[in-house]
Amino acid sequence: MTKRFTLLTVALMSVTMLATSCCNKEENDNANCNADATINTIMQRKSVRSYNGDTIPADIMEKMLRAAVAAPSGMDVRPWHIVVMTDKSKYEEMFAGNFNMEKFMQSGAVVIFCADTTVTRPPRENPDAPAVTSPNPIWRDDLGACTENFLLAAEAYGLGAVWTACYPFHDRMDPVTNYLNLPGNIVPYSIVPVGYPTGDNQPKDKWDESRIHYEKF
């Protein structure tokens, strides 16, 4: 009985170790697959400038917006305010003079990423003091990350999008500011038309080893 028990114990331990090894391998494989999928989305992102005009489902739009606001934010201020436009009858007034109008009209939606350029909170050196409003010097960094997250989410869903400049060009900012009646502390930062792409859009290979530096410049 002892010998049989010992053999059975060894067998069970072997099976357990094999199962654990397989599980670990499966977890590693899944992690690698997830990593590959993420990297592939990043590498496949491209600026798409023509669309078929189809409406983007509301659930997909929400998921892309959720991805956008998952961006890093300095001191967790989260200064973004995002306006989603789909009524094309308003575009001529809202984007008056913008040379990207054709893209806007072809897209399924135009998303305007705006920023609160101020932050209201207690002073960092005295967190128990009353909140005060002061300029937020890093709102541009946060909005850049927010915009890029949206572009990557659009790529992941098979959509096309392009980051069109808004800030700091007043000829593009002012019509948006006036149409939306934005308060003085809110600035339109980027305008992103998004939709189902047409044409053969390919990503650019931007790798340049001469721009990569290890340990020193």
C-alpha positions in Angstrom: 0.0 0.0 0.0 2.8 2.4 0.9 4.5 1.8 -2.5 1.3 2.2 -4.4 0.5 5.4 -2.3 3.9 6.8 -3.1 3.6 6.1 -6.8 0.2 7.6 -6.8 1.4 10.7 -5.0 4.3 11.1 -7.4 1.9 10.7 -10.3 -0.5 13.3 -8.9 2.4 15.7 -8.3 3.6 15.2 -11.8 0.2 15.9 -13.2 -0.2 19.0 -11.0 3.2 20.3 -12.1 2.4 19.7 -15.7 -1.0 21.4 -15.4 0.6 24.3 -13.6 3.3 24.5 -16.3 0.6 24.4 -19.0 -1.4 27.1 -17.2 1.7 29.3 -16.9 2.5 28.8 -20.5 -1.1 29.6 -21.5 -1.0 32.7 -19.4 2.3 33.7 -20.9 1.0 33.0 -24.4 -2.2 35.0 -23.7 -0.1 37.9 -22.3 2.1 37.8 -25.4 -1.0 37.7 -27.7 -2.4 40.7 -25.9 0.9 42.5 -26.1 1.2 41.7 -29.8 -2.3 42.9 -30.5 -1.6 46.2 -28.7 1.7 46.8 -30.5 0.0 45.9 -33.8 -2.7 48.5 -33.3 -0.1 51.1 -32.5 2.0 50.2 -35.5 -1.0 50.1 -37.8 -2.4 53.5 -36.8 -2.4 55.9 -39.7 -3.9 59.2 -40.6 -7.1 58.5 -42.6 -8.5 61.5 -44.5 -11.4 60.0 -46.5 -14.5 58.2 -45.2 -17.7 56.7 -46.5 -20.0 58.8 -44.2 -21.6 55.9 -42.4 -22.8 56.5 -38.8 -20.6 55.2 -36.0 -22.6 53.0 -33.6 -23.1 54.7 -30.2 -21.5 51.9 -28.2 -18.4 52.0 -30.3 -18.1 55.7 -29.9 -18.5 55.4 -26.2 -15.8 52.8 -26.0 -13.4 55.1 -28.0 -14.2 58.0 -25.7 -13.6 55.8 -22.6 -10.2 54.9 -24.1 -9.5 58.5 -24.7 -10.1 59.5 -21.0 -8.0 56.6 -19.8 -5.0 58.6 -20.8 -2.4 59.7 -18.2 -3.0 63.1 -16.6 -0.5 65.2 -14.7 -1.5 65.3 -11.0 -4.7 63.5 -12.1 -6.3 66.8 -13.1 -8.1 65.3 -16.1 -8.7 68.6 -17.9 -10.4 67.2 -20.9 -13.9 68.1 -22.2 -14.9 66.3 -25.4 -17.6 67.4 -27.8 -18.9 64.8 -30.3 -20.5 66.3 -33.4 -22.6 64.4 -36.0 -25.0 67.0 -37.3 -23.4 68.1 -40.5 -25.7 71.0 -41.0 -23.8 72.7 -38.2 -20.3 72.2 -39.6 -20.2 75.2 -41.9 -20.7 77.6 -39.0 -18.8 75.6 -36.4 -15.7 75.0 -38.6 -15.9 78.2 -40.7 -12.8 78.6 -42.9 -11.3 75.3 -41.8 -9.6 73.7 -44.8 -10.4 70.3 -43.4 -14.1 70.8 -44.1 -14.3 68.0 -46.8 -12.9 65.5 -44.3 -15.5 66.6 -41.7 -18.4 66.3 -44.1 -17.3 62.8 -45.2 -16.8 61.5 -41.6 -19.2 59.6 -39.4 -18.5 62.1 -36.5 -16.2 65.0 -35.7 -14.7 64.9 -32.2 -13.4 68.1 -30.6 -11.0 67.7 -27.7 -11.1 70.7 -25.4 -9.1 71.5 -22.3 -9.8 73.3 -19.1 -6.6 75.4 -18.9 -7.1 76.0 -15.1 -7.2 73.8 -12.1 -9.1 74.4 -8.9 -7.9 72.7 -5.8 -6.2 73.3 -2.4 -2.6 74.4 -2.7 -0.3 71.4 -2.8 1.8 72.7 0.1 -1.4 73.1 2.2 -4.0 70.5 1.3 -6.3 71.5 4.1 -6.6 75.1 2.8 -9.6 76.3 0.7 -9.4 75.5 -3.0 -7.9 78.1 -5.3 -8.0 78.4 -9.1 -4.7 78.6 -10.9 -3.3 78.0 -14.4 -2.7 74.4 -15.3 0.7 74.5 -17.1 0.5 70.9 -18.5 -3.0 70.7 -20.0 -1.5 70.3 -23.5 0.4 67.1 -22.5 -2.8 65.6 -21.1 -4.9 66.5 -24.2 -2.2 65.1 -26.5 -2.3 61.8 -24.7 -6.2 61.9 -24.7 -6.3 62.5 -28.5 -3.8 59.8 -29.2 -5.7 57.2 -27.1 -8.8 58.0 -29.2 -6.9 57.6 -32.5 -5.6 54.2 -31.3 -9.1 53.1 -30.3 -10.4 54.1 -33.7 -7.7 52.0 -35.3 -8.6 49.0 -33.1 -12.2 49.2 -34.2 -11.3 49.3 -37.9 -12.2 53.0 -38.2 -10.1 55.8 -39.7 -9.3 59.1 -38.1 -6.9 62.0 -38.4 -5.7 64.5 -35.9 -6.3 68.0 -37.4 -4.6 70.9 -35.6 -6.7 73.4 -33.7 -4.8 74.9 -30.9 -2.9 77.4 -31.1 -4.3 78.5 -34.5 -7.0 81.1 -33.8 -8.5 80.9 -37.3 -9.5 77.3 -36.3 -10.1 77.8 -32.6 -12.3 80.9 -32.7 -15.2 79.5 -34.8 -15.4 76.4 -32.5 -15.1 78.6 -29.4 -17.8 80.9 -30.6 -20.2 78.2 -31.8 -19.9 76.2 -28.6 -19.9 79.3 -26.4 -16.9 78.0 -24.5 -16.0 79.8 -21.3 -12.7 81.6 -21.3 -10.8 78.8 -19.4 -11.8 76.1 -22.0 -9.7 75.8 -25.1 -10.4 73.6 -28.2 -7.2 71.6 -28.6 -7.7 69.2 -31.5 -10.4 68.3 -34.0 -10.6 64.6 -35.1 -12.9 63.5 -37.9 -13.5 59.7 -37.6 -15.3 57.3 -39.8 -15.2 54.1 -41.9 -12.2 54.6 -44.2 -12.2 54.5 -48.0 -9.1 54.0 -50.2 -5.9 52.2 -49.5 -4.6 53.7 -46.3 -1.3 52.4 -45.1 0.7 53.2 -42.0 4.2 54.8 -42.3 7.3 53.1 -41.0 8.8 55.8 -38.8 11.5 53.8 -37.2 14.9 55.6 -37.5 17.6 54.0 -35.4 19.6 57.2 -35.5 17.0 58.8 -33.3 17.3 56.2 -30.6 19.9 56.7 -27.9 21.1 54.4 -25.1 22.8 55.8 -22.0 23.9 59.0 -23.8 22.8 61.2 -26.6 
